[in-house]
Amino acid sequence: MHTDKPLGLRERVLEAFLSGSLLSEATQQFQPRSGQTAMALAVTDVISQGGSLVVEAGTGVGKTFAYLVPALLSGERVLLSTATKALQDQLFSRDLPRLINAFHLPARLALLKGRSNYLCIHRLQMARQEAVLPERHLVHLLAKVEKWALTTRSGDLAELPGLDERSALIPWITSNRENCLGAPCPAFKSCHVNNARRQALAADVVVINHHLFFADLAVRESGMAELLPSVRVVVFDEAHQLNETGVNFLGQQLSSSQLLDLSRDVLATGLQLARGLADWQGLAALLEKSARDLRLLMGPRPTTAKLRWTQLSPEGIDPDAWQHALRDIYQAAETIVQSLEMVVEVAPDFLRLQERMDDVMQRVSLFAATAQLQTVRWLDISASQIRLMQAPLDIADTVRERILKQAVVASQTATNESIQSEDEQFATSPWPDVTDAQSRAWIFTSATLGDEPQLRWFTEPCGLESAQVLRVESPFDYPHQAAIYVPRTMVRPNDPAHSGQVAKLASDAARILGGKTLVLTTTLRALRAIGESMKQQLEGAGIDVLVQGEWPKRQLMARFQQTDAELGGCVLVASATFWEGFDVPGDALQLVVIDKLPFPPPNDPIVEARGKRLEAQGRSPFNDFFVPEAAIALKQGAGRLIRRETDRGVLVVCDNRLVTTGYGKRLLSAMPPMRQLQSHDELESSLASLVTKASTKDF
């Protein structure tokens, strides 16, 4: 690709979205859509002129091609950021190659993920020498990884079949920001992470994810200090996740699992590289005990919880005991640092351990003092660990000051010599704050960005109030393709009988459809209750009831989409991540059941702090925060139902507040205009017509 902007870019883009254009070669599903064309032209204009564009593109618009086509045809260097690694892989492996081939463009692509996604050759060698892995089966899995390591070029663990992304082996064979040795690493020249960075520096289009983008802002982790200055077009797809992702990365945290991992690394590294030079077992045990003692302060907790933390200690925790526990962690780290000073010249591993210990001491000091202004602090507690968290309330200031003000300069030469240790590299190559005649183009897009014309739910916390805003409606014929039903007689969601009634309704409906049902819950408690009840009710019906958490997400999705008659029908009961990113076009999914309106939990520390800030501004937390949050989540969940023009289905929302309250009407108006069913008989009739396909439109 060349750097000069082609003449007539707008005309070329417009031509690309006409019937019979080259886009037809990229996808058989292509057909001209006015909304897609309008979005593509808006993207073209911001690429040509610079600035920021926010686009809400309803399901079916084809937003991916709407931003990819003008970005590719512009000839500019492009950075694409997505919400998940799965979307990254789809862009890199499917969408971009199709378009590049169809338009015969000489574009070079690169995929860049966080370092924990790549095999670390040095840590693989260390794991091989470990006497004991935490579980016996990991030894066999390690042998499989070693065999794959001999042939892989990318080192991307996603390429290794049979390796669950939740496997306990992954921390043993990957590096992270804390334990990476940088340039002194003995395997530095063949490092997969640095190879990926070099490819990104040489590419025309680089695909990353939001986590990596904000990790770079927070700790200069990804190498984008060199990459971003040479990029003119930056696109954030699934941008509705930007604020929450950014808040997580721009804050500070310290976890008991982090301390336990550090303790393990001290023991393993000390025994392997400097046995007898220090009491490694005693030092590691000291840090491990301090981490476990901190967790024990919380007492037994069978489920996850978040504790408010507005004083020196979290809510309900004795301040003296809390400060004493933090002091023990600090002293354990300090003692280890003193021992590391005697062996730091033996191997680079010890220098990195020393730096990690210094970081722990700094974080302990941070959390021992009162919280900083304009931040919220809380404690995440699970059965096995705790995390001390402090974060900004949103990313608005960061976006204004550290993203939108950044301008374009020539990139540094990507040579082996320019890949220094992380600290050196990021100290000498911050994102430049200079001006340029041609400003960068920022595009933010998603299917759900708000429930009103200015999309303030997204633009305000993201600091994009001055951005151009475009809303493109879905081309789907929702009144004919989908119906919505709200049971009027169901008990209120806070009633203990509610989950049982949801399970009964969903089970009866699944029997009619022979499966093909997705049940979305707003809490893990409801997930378990509804899942267990549906398993009992559908036992012997030839329908599998899958429950999130029983299998990895990838396996659950694969099984749900299988329509083989021998396997029988399928129901999936899920929460959290399945509200979005679950794409099942066709007849495999015909019913989505949502247990209740997805309001954010009012006792969540971040939610509470955001509400108080709105009150201080004279605004209504309920109208300006809770309702828009629920609208976005509801639109995401409902969006699982209709994915193509030929899809048909029914959405059931088991919360009659949707039709009996004023805010319910606001939520309903924010959703796609589905046909409303008024009775249970109409629901059963609609489900039956889906089975018989009695009508191609109304059903």
N, C-alpha and C positions, 0 to 999 in steps of 0.2 A: 504494500500500500504506500502511496505517496503522501506527502504532508500538505501539498497545495490543495485547497478546496476545489473540487470539480465545478466547472461552469454548469449552470442550470440544475443544481441539485434538487430543487423543488420539483422541477419538471420530471426528472428521472425517478424521483420517489413516487410522484403521482402516477406515472406510467407503470411502475412496478405493481401497483395495486389495482390495475385494470384487468378485466377478464382476458384470459389467454396469455397473461404476462409470464415472465420467467418464474414468478412465484409459484405457478402451477407445477413447475418442475421440482420445487422444494417440498411441496406437500400436496397430496391428492385432495385433501379436505379444503384447499383454498377456494374461496369464492369472494367476489368483491363485497365488502361491507362498508357502508358509509362511515360508521363509527371508527372502524379501524383506519380508514384513510384519513379521517379528520385527526386522529391521534398521531399518525405518522407525519402529517404535515406540520402539526404543532411541534413535534420533536425536531423535525427538519429546521424549523425557524429558530428554535433555541440553539441548535448546533451552529447555525450560520451566524447568529447574533450574540451568542453567549447569554448567561443568566440562568435562572432556575425555573423549572416547570414541574408542577405537581399534577398528575393525571390519575383520576379514579376511572378505571376501565372495567365495566361489568363483565361477568363471566361470559365467555363466548365472543368477546370483541376481537380477540387475537392480539393482545397487547405485546406479546413477546416479539412477533414479527413487526409490529408497529414501531417498536423502538430499534430493533436490530437492523432492519432494512435501511433506514436513513443513516444510522450510525456506520454501517459498513460502506454504503455508497459515498459517504462524506470523505473517505480517505483519511480520517483522523485516527489517532491512537485512542483506543477505547478501553475503559475499565468497567466491567459489569459486576455488580454485587448482588447476590441473591440471599434469601433467608436461610436456606439449608444446603447441606452438601449434596443432597439428592437433586435439588434444582440446579446446582452447579454442574453436576454430571450430565444432566439433561441438556443444558445449554451447550456445554463443551463437546459432548459426544454425539448429539443429535441435531439440535436446531442450527447452531453455527455452521457445522460442516455442510448441511443441506443448502443453506443460503449461499455460502461461499462457492459451492460447486455450481449452483443454479446461475449465479451472476458472474461466474468465471473470474473471481477475485483472487489475487495472489496474497491473501492475508495469512499471517502466521498467528496461531492460537496458542495460548498457554493457560493452564489450570493451576491455581495457587490456593493451597489450603493451609490450615494451621499446622505447626510442626508435629503435633500429636497424631496426625493422620499419616505420617511417613515413617517407615522403618528407620530406626537409628542403628547404624552398623556398629557403633561403639557399644551401645547398651545391649545389643544382641550378643556381642562377644562377652560382655559382663554377665549377662543372664546365663550363658552357656557354662560359665565357671561357677555359678552359684551352686552351693551344696543342696539347698532345699528350695523348691518353688512352693508357693502357698497351697497348691492342689496337685495331686498326682497326675491327673489327666493333662495338666499344662505341660508336662515334660514331653508328651507325644505331640502336642500342638506346637511346641517350640521346635521340634525336629522338622515339622512340616514347614514352619516359617523359614528355617535355615535352608531348606531345599529350595524354596521359592526365592529366597534372597540371592541365590546364585544366578537367577535368570531375569529378575525384574529390572526394568530400566528406570521406572519412575519411583519405585519404593512406596507407592500409594497402597495402603493396606486394604482399600476398597477393592483392589484387584485380586485379593487372595480369597478364593472360595472357602467357605466353611469357617471363617473367622468372624465370630459374633462381635459387633462393635462394643458390646458390654463385657467382653472377655476380660478376666482378671490378668491375662498375660500382657495385654496392651501396654500398661504402664512400665512393664519390664523391658519392652523392645522399642519404645518410642521415647523421645526426649520432650521436655517442655521448656518454657522460658527459664525456669529455675535451675534445671540440671544440665542444660546444654552447655558444652564446654567452649563453643565458639571455635575460633581459629586454632587454639592449642590442641584441639581434639586430634588424636592419632588417625582418625578416619575422616578428617575434614575434607580432603581432596575428593573423596567419593561420596560425600554427604548428599543424600537425596533431597534434603530441604534446600541446601544451597544450589543444587542443580536446578530445582524448580524455580528458585529466584532468578537464576541466570536466564532461564528460558523466558520468564516473565519480562525481564528487562529487554529481551530481544524481540518480543512479540508485538503484534499490532493490536490484538484483542486479548485482554487478560480477564479471566473469570475468577472472582473471589467470592467470599460470603461476608455478611454483615459482621459476624464475630471477628473475622480477621481484620476487617477495616477498623473496627474500634479498638481491637487489641493493639494495632499499630499506633493509633492516636494515644493510647494509654501508656504503652511501654516500648514503642518502636520495635515491634516484634517481627513484622513480616517482610521487611525490606522495601516497603513502599516509600520510605524516605527517598529512595532513588527512583522508584517507579512512578509515583504520582505526578511529580513535576513535568514529566514528558507526556502526560495524558491530557487531551483536550475535552474528551467526552466521558462523563461519569454517569452511569445508570444504576439506580437502586430499584430492583424489582422486589415485589412483596415488601414494599416500603412501610407497610403498617407495623412491621416488627422493629423498625429502626429505633424508636425511642426506648423500648424496654431493653433491647440488646445493648444500646449505648450506655444506658444507666448502669447495667451490670458490669460493663468493662471500665467505665470511667470512675468507678468507686474504688474502695479499698476492701479487702477481705483477708481473714486469717481463719483457717479451719483446722480442726483436730486431725482430719485425715491428711492434710498437708504436712502437719508436724510428724505424724506417724510415718509418712513416706520419707520424710527427711531423716528421721531416726533410722529407718531401714537402710537408706543410702549411706549414712555415716558408718553403720556397722559393716555393710557389704564392702564398701570402698576401703575402709580401714583394714579389714582382715585380708583383702586381696592385695593391696598395694603397700601397706605399712604395718604388717602384723608385728606385734611386740613393741611398737614405738609409742603406743598409748593404750589406755584401757578402753578400747573401742566398745566392748560390750557394756561396760559400766556407763560410758558417756551416752550411748544410744538408749540404754534403759532409763537414764535420768530424764531425757527429753520425752521418751514415750510415756513415762509415768506422769509427767507434768501435763501432757496432752490428755491423758485419760482422766486425771483428777479434775481437769477443767470440765470435761464432759459429765463426770459424776455429780458435779454441782447441780445439774439440771434434774437429777433423779430419773427414774424410769419413764420413758416416753414411747408408747407403742406406735404412735403416728407422728407425722411431721407437724411442726408448729413454728410460728414466728412470734417472738417476744418483742414488745416495745422496749426501746432503750433511749430514754430521754435524759436520764441522770448518769452518774458515774458507773452504775451497774444496770444490767437489764432488769425489767420489771419482775418482781418476785424473787430476785436473787440477793442474798445478803451482801451489801457493799464491801465489807471487810473481807469476807471469804472470796469474793470475786477479785479484788485487788491482790490478795495473797496468791491466788491461782495464777494470775497474770505475771506476778513477780517471779514465781517458780519457773514459768516458761522462759522468761527473760534470763534468769540466772543459769538455767540449763543450757540455753543457747550461748551465753557468754562463756561458760566453762568449755564448751566444745570449740568455740573460736580460739581460745587460748591454746588448746591442744593442737588445733589445725595449724597454728602459726609455726609449730616445730617441724611440720612435715610438708608445708605448702610447696616446697621446691621438689618434692619427690615425684609428683604427677599433677597435671592440670586439674584433675578431678578434685583435689583438695582445695585449690584456689576457688573453684566454683562452689564447693560446699561452704567455704568461708563467706563468700558473697551471699549465699542463701541464708546463712545464719544471721548475718548483719541485717538482711532484709526482714527476717522474723523479729529481731530486736526493735527495728524501727516501727514495725506494725504493732507490736505489743505496746510500745510507748504511745502510739497514736490512739489505740483503743483504751489505754489507761487514763487518758485525758478526756475532757468533754468534747462533744461532737463539734465539727466545724459549722459555721453559718451556712445556710442554704443547702444543708445536707440532711439526710434522714439516716438514722442508725437503728439497726435491729439485730436480732439473733435468730438464725435459722437452726432448728433442732430436728434431728431425725433419731431413729432408734440407735444408729451407729456413730453419728458424728454431730458436731455443731460447727456453724460458720458465723464468725463475727463479721458483720457487713456495715459498710457506710457508703452512701451513694448520693449523687445529686438527685433532685426531684425530677429533672428532665434533662434533655441534651441541648436545649435551645441556645444557651450561651456558647457551648462548644461548637455547635454548627455555625453560629454567626462569626465567632472569633477565630476558629481554627480550621474551618472547612471552606466556607463561602468566600473568605478573604484571600484564600490561597490562589495564586495565579500561576501561569505557565512559564516555565523556564526550560532551557535545554537540559536533557537528561545527562547524567554522568555516564561515562563510558563503562559498559558492563564487561569488566575483565575479571579474571581470577583475583588480581591484586586488589580490586575494589571491594571484594567481599571480605571485610575485616571481621574482627570479633564484634559481637553485637554492640557492646558498650562503645567501642571506638567508632563504629559505623554510624550509630544513631547520634553520637555526640557531635560528629562532624558534618552530618547530612540531615539536619532538620528540614521539615517542609519549608521552603523559602517563602517569605512574606514580601514579595516584590510585585510590581505592576507590569502589565504587558498589554500591547495594543489589542490583542484578541483574547477576551476573557474565556474562562472555561465554561462549558455547558453542563449543568446538573439536571438530571431527569429523575424524578421520584414517582413510582407508579405502583398500583395495587388494585385489586378488585374492590377493596373496602378501605376507605380512608375517612369516612365521616357520615353524618346523617343530615347534613345541611349543605347549601350550595358552596360555601367558602371552605368547607372541609377543615374547620378550625380544630376538630379533634386531633388531626394530624399536624397541621401547620403550626399551631401555637407551641406545643412542647418540642417541636423540631426546629424552631427558630426560622420558619419559612413564611412568615406573614406577608412578605413582599414578593413571594413567588407568583408566577402566573399559574392560575388554577383552571383545569379543564375536567369536566365530568362527561364520560361517554357511557350511555346506557347500553345494557346488554341487548343483543339482537334477538334473543330467544323470545318466543311467543309464550310467555309464562301462563296467561290465562288458559291456553289450550294444552300446554305441556305439563303443568303442575297444579296441584291443589293443596291447600293448607287446611288443617283441621285443629281446632282447639276444644278439647273436651270440657263442656261447661259444668259437668257434675262431679268432676274429680276433686278430691280434697286439696287443700292448699299445700304448697310444696314443703312447708315446715311441719306438716302433720306426719307422724311416724308411719301412717298407712300409705303415704304417697308413693314410695318406691315400689311397693307391692302392686298398686294400681297401674303404675307405668309398665311394670313387667307383664301384668295380665294383658293390657291393651297391646303391647308390642308382640307378645307371644301369639295372641289370637290373630293379629295381622300377619305375622310371619307364616302361620299355618296356611293362610289363604294364598300367600305369594310363593310358598315353598322356600322360605328364607328371604334373601335379597333385602335384608333389613340392617340398617346401621342405627344403633341407639347411642346417643351422645349424652353424657352426664356432666354435671357441673362440679361434682365432688367425687373424691375417691370412695367415700362411704356409700354414696348412691351407686357408684360403679359396682362395688362388691355386692350390695344388696340386690340390685336389678339383675346382675349377671348370675348369681346363685339361684334366684327365683326362676329366671328364664330357663336355666339348665334343667331344673326340676319339671317345669311345665312342658318343655319340648322334648323330654326324654322319650325315646321311641318314635318320634315323629319324623325321623330321617333328616333332621336339621341339626347341623353343628352349631353350638353356641360358643363363640370365641370371646374371651374377655381380655382386655388390654392387660399386659403384664405377664400373661402366661407364656407367650412366645415373644421373640423380637418383633418390632413393628414391621420390618420387611416381610417376615414370614406370615404375619397376620394379614397383611395386604394381599400377598400372593394367594393365600388360601381363599380369601374372600372373593377374589376375582375369578376363581376357577368355577366354571359352570358345568363341569363334567357330571353327567347324570349319575354315574356310579358313586361319586363323592357325596351326593345329596346337596340340599340347600345349606345356606350359611347365614348366621346372624353374628354381628360383631357389636359388642358392648364396649364402648371406649370413652375416654375423657381426654383432657389436655390437648396433646399434639394432634389428635385425630379430628379436631374441630376444623383444621385446615390442612392443606397439603395431601389430602386423601382423595385421589382422583380415580373414580371408577365410572367411566362412560359406558353406556349401553345398558342391557337388561340385568346385569349382575347386581345393581343397586336400584331399587324402586321405592323404597320407603326409608325416610329418615325420621327418627323419633328423638325429640329433645326433651329432657326431663323437666327443666324449668328455665325461667329467664336467667341468662348468664350475667348477673350483676357482679361486679368485683366485690370480694369480701370486705365489709366495712371495718373489720378489726385488723386488717393487714396494715403494717406500719407505713408502707409507702402510700397506700390508698388514703389512710388517715391523714398523713402529712400533706398530701395534695389537696384533700378536702379543706383542711385548715387554711392553706394558702389561699384558696378560692374565697373562703369566708372573709379573710383579711382584706381581700380585694373588693368586698361587697357583692360577691357573686354567689350563686346557689351551687353547692357541691353536688346536689342530686341532679339538677337539670343540666349543669355544665360539665359534669364528670361521670356520674354513675349511669345516667341514661345513655349518653353517647358511647361509653364503654360497652354497655350491654348491647346496643345497636350493632356495633362492629362485630362483636362475638356472635351475635345471632345471625347476622348476614353471612359470616364465615361458615357457621354450621349449616345453615340452609343452602349455602352454595355447594355443598357436597352432592346435592340431589340431581341437578340438571347440569350436565357438562357438554352436551351437544344438542344440535337442533332436533335430533331424532329421539332424544331421551324423553321418557314419561315417568312421572312419579308423584308421590304424596309426602308432604311434610306434616308431622304431628307435633305440636308444641303443648306439652302437658302442664300448662300453667294458664289458668283462665284470667289472670291479671292482664294478659295480652289483649283481651276483648272487653274487660270491665273497668279499666282505669284510663285516665287521660294520658299518662305516660305510655300505657300499653298501645294506645292508638298511634302515638308517635313512633314507637318501635315497629309497629305493623306497617306504617307508611314507609319506613326505611328499607323494608324488605322487598324482594321482587314481587310484582303484582300477580300473585297466584290466585286462582279461583278459590273462594272460601266455601268449605263444606259446613253445613249447619247441624248435622246430626250424626250419630254413630252409624245409622243405617246408610247414610250417604257415604261415609268412610268405607264401609264394607263393600258397597256397590262400586265405588271407584277402584278399590283394590281388586275386586273380581274382574272388572273390565280390563285391568292391566294384564291379568292372566290370560283372558280370552282374546285380548287385542280386538275387542268388538268395534272400536272406533280408532281412527288414526289421529284424531284431534281430541275432542271432548271425551273424557273417560269416567 
